[in-house]
Amino acid sequence: MLSLLSLNGLKDLTLIGIPLGLVGICCGLGLAGAALVISRTYDSERRASMLVITDGAFSVARFVCTAIATLLVAQGLYWAGVYQFVAFIAATILFLTIVSRFPATKTQANEKAPKKPWTLAVWLCVAALFLYTLGQYSMLWWLPNYAETILGASREQAGRLVTLFWIGMFGAQVFVAWWVMKIGVRRLVMIAGVTTSLFSVPLWIYGDIDGLLVFATLWGIANLSLLKVVLSFATQSVRLPTARLVSSLLLGATMGTAVSPWVTSQIVAATNNHFILQFSTGCYVTLTILLITTTRLYAPGD
């Protein structure tokens, strides 16, 4: 919140990067803390359901914050004013955190117990989350460019591809929050991996922009909130989810997001913006293989 407020008095781009970097660090810490609280509060499929609901909240926030930011900029508000809206949200979160009660993340018995090394299943889930975000952003960042340059789509149509993906994902998140309690996390994690892989294929095969808009929506739906489902699945493979475990899982996903601009740009420079879409599908296929392997190794509460 303080970092966002400080933007009002900064005009140097180099200095502006410092508070924005601090905001990123704080958001990462907050996300890991929230995931840990949910992991400690709920058991089994209810944990997955609540994690998926938080993903749905992220999707709603994307629409709402983008709309409000656009409105504020259109009204001629100083650029930093948009971030003051976010600072207000941060202040609200801080207030809710102060007045809320959270489960203990450590117990005396847990502190004295010998720490067991993570199973191979956990490490495979970390790798899967890395591939998930790398594959997702390989597609989302280059699909609009592919639609414009290869299919001749307008910039508005190309931009709608990403919007429709998020809309489809939000619809799936609402459904999965209920469905996961019916079929279980283990089964859902395999279904989501397969459907995400399969529905990414038409995005680089189909050559008509109108059909591509439909396929982008279906791809969002087929995603089935895979990130949070994998996160929940990994936490179930240990007896008691720790802060280090949850943070490491999220770090795997964040690393995929962080390296994707450089990795994808290098791939496009060496090939073209059609191959990078195929690379995205390759990430998801590899992810699915890792998840299927993980389910074979899965033993709750090791």
PyMOL commands that set and color helices and strands:
alter all, ss='L'
color gray80, all
select helices_A, chain A and resi 2-9+13-41+44-74+79-99+108-112+120-149+155-183+185-200+202-205+209-222+226-235+243-270+275-297
alter helices_A, ss='H'
color red, helices_A
deselect
rebuild
show_as cartoon
